[in-house]
């Protein structure tokens, strides 16, 4: 079987004021900086042959996919399964607020990041059980190179799975805004080639 490539990218940056908060599935738009990062990815990937582009249905990932798709004349396929992890009642709250109001939960999260579930939300283990089957489905139903515009958490889950890294260590993998990860695929085997490659932002 011919070798294929997965271009796994993270969406561009959000507004700076959203920093150090639990965002999860809050449907925030990208900032102008984030749009510029997506445009830079579009330029970098403009000569790469892509057969399909997939993305989360959250607008920051969808917009990133649409910007990249323009140069490839491809309509992105939107997949709810590729959404970022759902953080339930913690979404929109700052790290400081959670630490102050729920100190026991915050400590427990640090002890078992893979299985801890915020009130009303999901754990990374639960999130992986919707993301990874979707990745396999995508690879089994397509040909050629594909691009996935995802999120930091989702991308880390995919990379941990391929690299055989326990989810307890998922935050040892950096995923900066607008980054690119490159994964090869042949005979149902994945190999990670590049992680968290970040390109210089072009001017608006």
Secondary structure as GFF3:
##gff-version 3
##sequence-region A 1 204
A	DSSP	beta_strand	4	10	.	.	.	ID=ss1
A	DSSP	three_ten_helix	16	18	.	.	.	ID=ss2
A	DSSP	alpha_helix	32	44	.	.	.	ID=ss3
A	DSSP	beta_strand	52	55	.	.	.	ID=ss4
A	DSSP	alpha_helix	59	69	.	.	.	ID=ss5
A	DSSP	three_ten_helix	70	72	.	.	.	ID=ss6
A	DSSP	beta_strand	77	78	.	.	.	ID=ss7
A	DSSP	three_ten_helix	80	82	.	.	.	ID=ss8
A	DSSP	three_ten_helix	88	90	.	.	.	ID=ss9
A	DSSP	alpha_helix	95	101	.	.	.	ID=ss10
A	DSSP	alpha_helix	103	111	.	.	.	ID=ss11
A	DSSP	alpha_helix	124	140	.	.	.	ID=ss12
A	DSSP	beta_strand	146	150	.	.	.	ID=ss13
A	DSSP	alpha_helix	152	163	.	.	.	ID=ss14
A	DSSP	three_ten_helix	167	172	.	.	.	ID=ss15
A	DSSP	beta_strand	180	186	.	.	.	ID=ss16
A	DSSP	beta_strand	189	197	.	.	.	ID=ss17
###
